[in-house]
Structure formats: structure tokens, C-alpha cells
Amino acid sequence: MNEALANWVKKLDQYCLPALTDNIERLRVLGSSEDSSMDEMVAVIESDPALTLRLMRYINNLHHKHLRHELSSVRHGLMMLGTSHLPKIPENIEALEALPDAPRQRLLRHFSQALHAGEQVREFARITRETGGDELHMAAVLHNLGAMLLDIYAPDEMARVRELMHEKQMEAVEAEYVVFGFTTDQLTIELAQKWKLPSILLDCLRGENAQHRRVLSVMLAEQTAEAAEQGWYGKVMLGLQEQLADLLLADPASAATLLHENAVNAARRTEHLGVWHPAMALLHPLPEPEVKSLSAPRFTTAGEMEEGADFCLAPQRPVLLKALRRLVNKDEQELPLRDVLLLTMEGMHDGLGLNRVMFAMLTPDKGQLKARRILGSDDDPLFNRFSVDLNTPNLFTRLLEKPQSLWLDDNNRAKFFPAIPIEIHKLLRNDSFYVMSLFIRDKPIGIFYADRHTRSCRLDELSYKYFKHLVTQASMCLAQIQGNR
């Protein structure tokens, strides 16, 4: 965790999300009535992300030493807590309506989007007969927790993020990184760990987990709720519909119908928020209302990426040098594999300013490469599902024959591009990148991949040199650690 992120985690640890006044009062009434049903209590708390968060934190603070099983949903939490504690949940919680107008409206929009995502994923789970629909609902509702908190407690910085996205056509994660030095998803991860929130939330915030159907369903729901605010008929939404069709084993038209029906149901359930809901655009599709989204959809096509985004991440030399020093000085403290991977990738992403960085590891049977760790592609379900079949010769099988690297560029694209499987072309949506195999002694472990996400942010010789140097140092570090055991 970098210093800027650590400082914000420490600051936000003392705060709560403000809740809706009506929900606070309804919860107090339900807690004081012997006739209240569990369904009524669940409905009130699930309709308010702030109360959902408060319930989870309250129970963990009360029972954290005695919990045999992790909290998984609002219903599960209430069953563990008992009705006698219910009136204490809304105690001392700030009313959302007391916020100044601008942050109040932004938080209401966040709530609307979160509850829309929750409605979508619960229906996905029902159709796929996935267990734990309530658990997935909770993960979707709290998915953008970091952004919600920063819009309240760092409104000027968040305004700058939106300005960079609008004026520079930057991706949300890149704008957040430029302004804060970290992304809002990274903030959510750290807060979720500190507050002991359900592990499914953490899983859904790590891109490499998109290979798992439950996690992918939350990612698609969250992306759908976000993209819907920009319109239902653009390239972003069409891409999400295709991915959802794959998930549900349905055709894209059926997937689109399901998304629209879920959106309408979500709009009915959130009417009390008093904000515009994207379901309204389904009634009047031509033209759709121009509504400025909380953040630009992160799922974009290659063409869309090339049209804008003239802002490139700035390399941070101190981060690069720190990563290299720690990899070189491995004798000071033996590092586990995950720390070596993270150090190497932070050196690439933060130190070299490479937008998307991934480590894909060989499966035990050596038949596939699968994404193990990813930086810079938050909530891009397509890229995060990186998986290469190694049973057929291709670029990656060649790379794994020995320690070697490749910078795919204009000079060699005609030679190497045909060796990349077509499904990987669709995942990467980029035709210029660095890639290098990682070996421990003479044994292949996986590959590192990095790019700058857009053709307007060019790769360069110096960055390639340091990219190779980082991978080489990681290999030497792991070999030394293995030899000490």
C-alpha cells in the first residue's frame, strides 16, 4: 500500500456513509416492534448501501472474535445479530439529506447505480441457478464504496478526476491514479480488508478473478449499471450484452431484454432516491437524455480507446527504483511469490507508467496460461478473463520455451501478430505491447504482459529495457528464495 492510499484509509476509517433519513427511521421502528418480519428488515437495509455497510461493520466490531463463519449477506448478518441489536445500527449515523447539495446528489447517484447493479446480479444468479444471490447483491452494492466515500470527503479531488475524464478522455482508473495516486477500487479493497467485509467483495475487485462465474456476474452487473448511464445502444453496452449472453448461455437479444427488465425493476425500487434512472431512457430511446455519468464506462473498444485518451500515465522513477532495490536485496527479507509479483508489477505500472500490467501463470497441467494478477484494468471483465490454451502452438508457447521477451510494434507486427490466438486479440484489444516469460532457474512459471492501453500513448525503448530488467530481477529473486529452502 503506497503512502497516499494508507493516509486515506486511516482518515476514512473513522467515517461512515450517510444513510437516507426515511430508512433510518424505518429501521428504528422495525427494531422496536415485535411484529417486524425479517423480510421487512432485509428490504430496508438492502435498499440503502450506507445501512448495508453499517450492518457489516457493526457485527464485525461486536462479534469479530467469535464469528465461526464469514458474513455473507444482509440476511445472514441480521440472523446472526438478532432483532435486539437492530435499533443500534442507525445510531449516530449521519443523514444523507444533511450533506451539501453537490455531494448529496452525487451520493444519491452512487446509491442508484449500486442498487441497479445489485438488481442485475441477483437476476443473473437466479437464471444461472447460482447459490448466494444475496451475497452477490451485497458485493455489487458495495463495489464502488471507495468512490462513494471520496465524493463526500474529497469532493474537489473527485471533481478533478471527472474533469480529466471529460477533457482528456482518460479512463476512470487512470484519472483516479493521477489525482490520488491510487484507484478507488484499491481504496475499497483496503477498507474492505480493514473492516473485515465479506471476501466476495474483495474477489470482485480483483480483475484476475473474472475467470470465476460468480465474480464475473458481479463485474458485468456493475459495468452494466455504469454503462447504462451513457446509453443502452452504444458499443460499450453491446459488448457487455455479448459477454452476458456467454455467461447465461443465451443469445445477445435475450440478454439485452433481461438487462432492460432488470433496469426497470431497479428503477421502481429506487424511485424514492429522486434521481434520474437510466431505465427512463428505455421509454424514450431516441434521443436519450444527456446525463453526465459519475465515471466514464471502463469497458471500451480498441477504436474508442484510440480516438481519445491523449493523456499518458507519467512514470514514477522513485517507485521503479524502490521495486528494483527490494527485488535485488531479497536477502534482507524472504519474499513470497505474491509479493515478488506485486513488486514487479508495481514497478511496471507505477514506475514505468504502463497502463495495463498482468502476470499470467502456467496451470499445474501446463495446458494453459491464466491471469494470476492484474493492475490497471479495474472492472474490465473481458481483459481480466485472459486465458491462453497452450495445446496448440502460438506466440505464448514459443515464449515459454526459454526466458525471452518481445516488444510487439510496427516493425514486427506482420511477423508475430498471426501467432496470437484470435480470442486473445479480442481480450487485449491492442496491437502494441511488451511480453516476457518468467522462469525460476530452468522452469517456466508464466509470462508478464504490459501495454499503454492506447496507441496515442506509445511504448518506448527505455521502458522496454526496464520492463525486461524487472522481470529478470524477479526471476533471480525467486530463484534465490527457492535455493534457500
LUMROMAR-888889 format. One record per residue (C-alpha): residue number from 1; residue in one letter; x, y, z. Coordinates in steps of 0.1 Angstrom, whole numbers. Example, Ala and Ser with C-alpha at 12.3 -4.5 7.8 and 13.67 -1.06 7.14 Angstrom:
REM residues 2
[1 'A' [123 -45 78]] [2 'S' [137 -11 71]] 
***
This chain:
REM residues 485
[1 'M' [0 0 0]] [2 'N' [15 33 -10]] [3 'E' [16 63 14]] [4 'A' [-12 82 -2]] [5 'L' [-35 52 0]] [6 'A' [-25 44 36]] [7 'N' [-33 80 46]] [8 'W' [-67 79 31]] [9 'V' [-75 45 46]] [10 'K' [-66 59 80]] [11 'K' [-87 90 75]] [12 'L' [-118 72 62]] [13 'D' [-117 45 89]] [14 'Q' [-134 69 113]] [15 'Y' [-162 78 89]] [16 'C' [-194 61 78]] [17 'L' [-216 66 47]] [18 'P' [-246 88 54]] [19 'A' [-279 70 51]] [20 'L' [-313 81 39]] [21 'T' [-334 96 67]] [22 'D' [-365 76 59]] [23 'N' [-345 43 60]] [24 'I' [-330 53 94]] [25 'E' [-365 59 108]] [26 'R' [-380 28 93]] [27 'L' [-352 7 108]] [28 'R' [-358 22 142]] [29 'V' [-395 15 140]] [30 'L' [-389 -21 129]] [31 'G' [-364 -26 157]] [32 'S' [-388 -15 183]] [33 'S' [-418 -36 170]] [34 'E' [-423 -72 180]] [35 'D' [-443 -77 148]] [36 'S' [-415 -69 124]] [37 'S' [-405 -96 99]] [38 'M' [-371 -105 88]] [39 'D' [-381 -97 52]] [40 'E' [-390 -62 61]] [41 'M' [-357 -56 79]] [42 'V' [-337 -70 50]] [43 'A' [-356 -49 25]] [44 'V' [-349 -16 43]] [45 'I' [-312 -23 48]] [46 'E' [-306 -37 13]] [47 'S' [-322 -6 -2]] [48 'D' [-295 16 14]] [49 'P' [-258 10 8]] [50 'A' [-249 30 39]] [51 'L' [-270 8 61]] [52 'T' [-256 -23 44]] [53 'L' [-221 -12 52]] [54 'R' [-231 -1 88]] [55 'L' [-246 -36 95]] [56 'M' [-215 -54 83]] [57 'R' [-191 -32 104]] [58 'Y' [-214 -33 134]] [59 'I' [-215 -71 135]] [60 'N' [-177 -74 129]] [61 'N' [-170 -50 157]] [62 'L' [-193 -68 180]] [63 'H' [-185 -104 172]] [64 'H' [-153 -104 153]] [65 'K' [-135 -127 178]] [66 'H' [-164 -152 179]] [67 'L' [-175 -154 143]] [68 'R' [-172 -190 131]] [69 'H' [-183 -182 96]] [70 'E' [-178 -151 75]] [71 'L' [-207 -127 70]] [72 'S' [-221 -133 35]] [73 'S' [-252 -111 31]] [74 'V' [-276 -87 49]] [75 'R' [-300 -115 58]] [76 'H' [-272 -136 72]] [77 'G' [-260 -106 92]] [78 'L' [-294 -100 107]] [79 'M' [-299 -136 116]] [80 'M' [-266 -135 135]] [81 'L' [-273 -102 151]] [82 'G' [-308 -107 164]] [83 'T' [-335 -81 165]] [84 'S' [-325 -67 199]] [85 'H' [-295 -50 183]] [86 'L' [-313 -36 153]] [87 'P' [-321 -2 168]] [88 'K' [-284 3 174]] [89 'I' [-274 0 138]] [90 'P' [-286 35 127]] [91 'E' [-273 52 159]] [92 'N' [-251 83 153]] [93 'I' [-252 77 115]] [94 'E' [-254 109 95]] [95 'A' [-284 117 74]] [96 'L' [-277 119 37]] [97 'E' [-301 148 34]] [98 'A' [-278 169 56]] [99 'L' [-250 169 31]] [100 'P' [-244 199 9]] [101 'D' [-263 198 -24]] [102 'A' [-235 187 -47]] [103 'P' [-221 157 -27]] [104 'R' [-257 147 -18]] [105 'Q' [-267 145 -54]] [106 'R' [-235 125 -63]] [107 'L' [-241 101 -34]] [108 'L' [-277 96 -45]] [109 'R' [-265 88 -80]] [110 'H' [-240 63 -65]] [111 'F' [-267 47 -45]] [112 'S' [-290 44 -76]] [113 'Q' [-262 29 -96]] [114 'A' [-252 4 -68]] [115 'L' [-288 -8 -63]] [116 'H' [-292 -11 -101]] [117 'A' [-261 -34 -102]] [118 'G' [-275 -54 -72]] [119 'E' [-308 -60 -90]] [120 'Q' [-289 -71 -122]] [121 'V' [-267 -96 -104]] [122 'R' [-294 -111 -83]] [123 'E' [-313 -119 -115]] [124 'F' [-282 -133 -132]] [125 'A' [-278 -156 -102]] [126 'R' [-314 -167 -104]] [127 'I' [-311 -176 -141]] [128 'T' [-278 -194 -138]] [129 'R' [-291 -211 -106]] [130 'E' [-261 -198 -88]] [131 'T' [-263 -200 -50]] [132 'G' [-258 -170 -29]] [133 'G' [-277 -144 -49]] [134 'D' [-280 -122 -17]] [135 'E' [-242 -124 -13]] [136 'L' [-236 -112 -48]] [137 'H' [-262 -84 -43]] [138 'M' [-242 -72 -13]] [139 'A' [-209 -73 -33]] [140 'A' [-225 -53 -62]] [141 'V' [-240 -27 -38]] [142 'L' [-207 -20 -20]] [143 'H' [-185 -24 -51]] [144 'N' [-179 14 -55]] [145 'L' [-176 21 -18]] [146 'G' [-143 39 -22]] [147 'A' [-157 63 -48]] [148 'M' [-188 70 -26]] [149 'L' [-166 80 3]] [150 'L' [-142 101 -17]] [151 'D' [-171 120 -33]] [152 'I' [-181 131 2]] [153 'Y' [-148 136 19]] [154 'A' [-126 146 -11]] [155 'P' [-151 164 -34]] [156 'D' [-126 187 -50]] [157 'E' [-102 159 -59]] [158 'M' [-131 138 -73]] [159 'A' [-142 168 -94]] [160 'R' [-107 169 -108]] [161 'V' [-110 132 -117]] [162 'R' [-142 139 -137]] [163 'E' [-126 169 -153]] [164 'L' [-97 147 -166]] [165 'M' [-121 121 -178]] [166 'H' [-142 147 -197]] [167 'E' [-114 169 -211]] [168 'K' [-86 144 -216]] [169 'Q' [-108 114 -224]] [170 'M' [-90 95 -197]] [171 'E' [-102 62 -183]] [172 'A' [-116 65 -148]] [173 'V' [-88 44 -132]] [174 'E' [-61 65 -149]] [175 'A' [-77 98 -138]] [176 'E' [-81 85 -102]] [177 'Y' [-44 74 -102]] [178 'V' [-32 108 -115]] [179 'V' [-52 127 -89]] [180 'F' [-49 104 -58]] [181 'G' [-20 81 -66]] [182 'F' [-43 51 -63]] [183 'T' [-77 40 -77]] [184 'T' [-110 40 -59]] [185 'D' [-111 2 -63]] [186 'Q' [-78 -1 -45]] [187 'L' [-92 21 -17]] [188 'T' [-123 -1 -15]] [189 'I' [-101 -32 -12]] [190 'E' [-80 -18 17]] [191 'L' [-111 -6 35]] [192 'A' [-129 -39 30]] [193 'Q' [-99 -57 45]] [194 'K' [-97 -33 74]] [195 'W' [-134 -36 81]] [196 'K' [-135 -74 75]] [197 'L' [-162 -71 48]] [198 'P' [-172 -103 30]] [199 'S' [-144 -118 9]] [200 'I' [-167 -120 -22]] [201 'L' [-164 -82 -23]] [202 'L' [-126 -84 -24]] [203 'D' [-128 -111 -50]] [204 'C' [-149 -89 -73]] [205 'L' [-124 -60 -70]] [206 'R' [-95 -81 -84]] [207 'G' [-96 -83 -121]] [208 'E' [-79 -117 -123]] [209 'N' [-109 -133 -106]] [210 'A' [-131 -126 -137]] [211 'Q' [-124 -162 -147]] [212 'H' [-148 -173 -119]] [213 'R' [-185 -171 -129]] [214 'R' [-198 -156 -96]] [215 'V' [-172 -128 -97]] [216 'L' [-178 -122 -134]] [217 'S' [-215 -118 -129]] [218 'V' [-209 -90 -103]] [219 'M' [-184 -73 -126]] [220 'L' [-209 -74 -155]] [221 'A' [-237 -61 -133]] [222 'E' [-216 -32 -120]] [223 'Q' [-204 -24 -156]] [224 'T' [-239 -26 -169]] [225 'A' [-252 -2 -143]] [226 'E' [-224 22 -150]] [227 'A' [-226 20 -188]] [228 'A' [-264 23 -189]] [229 'E' [-260 59 -177]] [230 'Q' [-243 66 -211]] [231 'G' [-269 48 -231]] [232 'W' [-283 14 -239]] [233 'Y' [-274 11 -275]] [234 'G' [-237 21 -278]] [235 'K' [-207 -1 -284]] [236 'V' [-199 -5 -247]] [237 'M' [-234 -18 -238]] [238 'L' [-234 -41 -269]] [239 'G' [-201 -56 -257]] [240 'L' [-215 -62 -222]] [241 'Q' [-246 -78 -237]] [242 'E' [-224 -103 -256]] [243 'Q' [-204 -112 -225]] [244 'L' [-237 -116 -205]] [245 'A' [-250 -138 -233]] [246 'D' [-220 -161 -229]] [247 'L' [-224 -161 -191]] [248 'L' [-261 -170 -193]] [249 'L' [-258 -193 -224]] [250 'A' [-283 -172 -242]] [251 'D' [-284 -151 -273]] [252 'P' [-275 -113 -272]] [253 'A' [-311 -103 -278]] [254 'S' [-323 -123 -248]] [255 'A' [-295 -108 -227]] [256 'A' [-305 -73 -237]] [257 'T' [-341 -79 -228]] [258 'L' [-331 -92 -194]] [259 'L' [-309 -62 -188]] [260 'H' [-338 -38 -197]] [261 'E' [-363 -57 -175]] [262 'N' [-339 -56 -146]] [263 'A' [-332 -19 -150]] [264 'V' [-369 -12 -149]] [265 'N' [-374 -32 -117]] [266 'A' [-344 -14 -102]] [267 'A' [-359 20 -111]] [268 'R' [-391 11 -94]] [269 'R' [-372 0 -62]] [270 'T' [-351 32 -62]] [271 'E' [-378 57 -70]] [272 'H' [-375 71 -35]] [273 'L' [-340 84 -43]] [274 'G' [-354 111 -66]] [275 'V' [-327 109 -92]] [276 'W' [-328 101 -129]] [277 'H' [-325 64 -136]] [278 'P' [-312 50 -170]] [279 'A' [-343 29 -173]] [280 'M' [-361 61 -182]] [281 'A' [-341 61 -215]] [282 'L' [-357 28 -225]] [283 'L' [-390 46 -227]] [284 'H' [-376 73 -250]] [285 'P' [-346 58 -267]] [286 'L' [-343 85 -294]] [287 'P' [-327 107 -283]] [288 'E' [-316 95 -248]] [289 'P' [-312 122 -221]] [290 'E' [-277 135 -218]] [291 'V' [-268 126 -182]] [292 'K' [-232 131 -170]] [293 'S' [-221 98 -155]] [294 'L' [-203 95 -122]] [295 'S' [-175 80 -142]] [296 'A' [-169 70 -178]] [297 'P' [-175 33 -185]] [298 'R' [-143 14 -182]] [299 'F' [-151 -11 -209]] [300 'T' [-141 4 -242]] [301 'T' [-134 -8 -276]] [302 'A' [-100 -5 -292]] [303 'G' [-113 21 -316]] [304 'E' [-128 41 -288]] [305 'M' [-95 40 -269]] [306 'E' [-76 53 -299]] [307 'E' [-100 82 -306]] [308 'G' [-93 99 -272]] [309 'A' [-70 94 -242]] [310 'D' [-41 117 -252]] [311 'F' [-31 117 -216]] [312 'C' [-5 91 -207]] [313 'L' [5 79 -172]] [314 'A' [37 96 -160]] [315 'P' [65 72 -149]] [316 'Q' [74 75 -113]] [317 'R' [112 68 -110]] [318 'P' [112 65 -72]] [319 'V' [87 37 -74]] [320 'L' [107 19 -101]] [321 'L' [139 22 -81]] [322 'K' [122 11 -49]] [323 'A' [108 -20 -66]] [324 'L' [142 -29 -81]] [325 'R' [160 -23 -47]] [326 'R' [136 -47 -29]] [327 'L' [140 -73 -56]] [328 'V' [178 -71 -56]] [329 'N' [180 -70 -18]] [330 'K' [160 -102 -13]] [331 'D' [183 -115 14]] [332 'E' [171 -88 38]] [333 'Q' [136 -104 39]] [334 'E' [125 -135 21]] [335 'L' [96 -126 -1]] [336 'P' [67 -149 -10]] [337 'L' [57 -153 -47]] [338 'R' [28 -129 -44]] [339 'D' [50 -101 -31]] [340 'V' [76 -106 -58]] [341 'L' [49 -104 -84]] [342 'L' [33 -73 -69]] [343 'L' [66 -55 -66]] [344 'T' [75 -63 -102]] [345 'M' [41 -52 -115]] [346 'E' [41 -20 -94]] [347 'G' [75 -12 -109]] [348 'M' [59 -16 -143]] [349 'H' [26 1 -137]] [350 'D' [36 29 -113]] [351 'G' [73 31 -120]] [352 'L' [72 29 -158]] [353 'G' [37 43 -164]] [354 'L' [25 12 -182]] [355 'N' [-13 13 -180]] [356 'R' [-22 -24 -180]] [357 'V' [1 -49 -164]] [358 'M' [-6 -86 -160]] [359 'F' [11 -118 -148]] [360 'A' [-4 -150 -163]] [361 'M' [7 -182 -146]] [362 'L' [10 -217 -160]] [363 'T' [-17 -241 -148]] [364 'P' [-4 -272 -130]] [365 'D' [-10 -294 -160]] [366 'K' [9 -269 -182]] [367 'G' [-20 -267 -206]] [368 'Q' [-30 -231 -201]] [369 'L' [-18 -196 -191]] [370 'K' [-43 -179 -168]] [371 'A' [-42 -144 -154]] [372 'R' [-29 -145 -118]] [373 'R' [-25 -108 -110]] [374 'I' [-36 -77 -130]] [375 'L' [-30 -39 -124]] [376 'G' [-47 -11 -143]] [377 'S' [-77 -29 -158]] [378 'D' [-102 -25 -130]] [379 'D' [-136 -38 -139]] [380 'D' [-127 -47 -175]] [381 'P' [-143 -82 -175]] [382 'L' [-130 -90 -210]] [383 'F' [-93 -83 -204]] [384 'N' [-95 -98 -169]] [385 'R' [-105 -132 -183]] [386 'F' [-71 -137 -200]] [387 'S' [-65 -174 -206]] [388 'V' [-44 -190 -233]] [389 'D' [-46 -226 -245]] [390 'L' [-11 -240 -248]] [391 'N' [-20 -272 -265]] [392 'T' [-18 -255 -299]] [393 'P' [15 -237 -309]] [394 'N' [12 -199 -307]] [395 'L' [32 -169 -296]] [396 'F' [29 -178 -259]] [397 'T' [41 -214 -263]] [398 'R' [71 -200 -281]] [399 'L' [78 -175 -253]] [400 'L' [77 -203 -227]] [401 'E' [104 -224 -244]] [402 'K' [131 -203 -228]] [403 'P' [135 -169 -210]] [404 'Q' [128 -144 -237]] [405 'S' [108 -112 -244]] [406 'L' [90 -94 -272]] [407 'W' [80 -59 -279]] [408 'L' [52 -61 -304]] [409 'D' [54 -30 -326]] [410 'D' [52 -17 -361]] [411 'N' [84 -33 -371]] [412 'N' [75 -69 -363]] [413 'R' [37 -69 -362]] [414 'A' [33 -87 -395]] [415 'K' [56 -115 -383]] [416 'F' [42 -121 -348]] [417 'F' [6 -109 -349]] [418 'P' [-7 -140 -367]] [419 'A' [8 -162 -339]] [420 'I' [-16 -146 -314]] [421 'P' [-48 -167 -310]] [422 'I' [-79 -147 -322]] [423 'E' [-96 -149 -288]] [424 'I' [-66 -132 -273]] [425 'H' [-68 -104 -298]] [426 'K' [-103 -98 -286]] [427 'L' [-92 -97 -250]] [428 'L' [-62 -75 -255]] [429 'R' [-78 -50 -280]] [430 'N' [-43 -37 -285]] [431 'D' [-16 -43 -311]] [432 'S' [15 -30 -293]] [433 'F' [27 -45 -260]] [434 'Y' [56 -59 -240]] [435 'V' [56 -96 -230]] [436 'M' [83 -117 -213]] [437 'S' [84 -152 -199]] [438 'L' [93 -158 -162]] [439 'F' [115 -187 -153]] [440 'I' [127 -199 -120]] [441 'R' [161 -215 -129]] [442 'D' [151 -236 -159]] [443 'K' [114 -240 -151]] [444 'P' [88 -218 -168]] [445 'I' [63 -202 -144]] [446 'G' [43 -178 -166]] [447 'I' [45 -145 -185]] [448 'F' [44 -108 -178]] [449 'Y' [24 -86 -201]] [450 'A' [22 -48 -202]] [451 'D' [9 -21 -225]] [452 'R' [-1 16 -226]] [453 'H' [-37 8 -235]] [454 'T' [-39 33 -263]] [455 'R' [-19 39 -295]] [456 'S' [-16 76 -286]] [457 'C' [5 66 -256]] [458 'R' [34 50 -273]] [459 'L' [57 24 -258]] [460 'D' [94 33 -258]] [461 'E' [128 17 -258]] [462 'L' [138 28 -223]] [463 'S' [105 14 -208]] [464 'Y' [111 -19 -226]] [465 'K' [146 -21 -212]] [466 'Y' [134 -16 -176]] [467 'F' [104 -40 -182]] [468 'K' [129 -67 -191]] [469 'H' [151 -57 -162]] [470 'L' [123 -60 -137]] [471 'V' [113 -95 -149]] [472 'T' [149 -106 -148]] [473 'Q' [153 -94 -113]] [474 'A' [121 -111 -103]] [475 'S' [134 -144 -118]] [476 'M' [167 -141 -99]] [477 'C' [149 -132 -67]] [478 'L' [126 -162 -69]] [479 'A' [155 -185 -78]] [480 'Q' [175 -173 -48]] [481 'I' [145 -178 -25]] [482 'Q' [139 -213 -38]] [483 'G' [176 -221 -33]] [484 'N' [174 -210 3]] [485 'R' [146 -235 11]] 
***
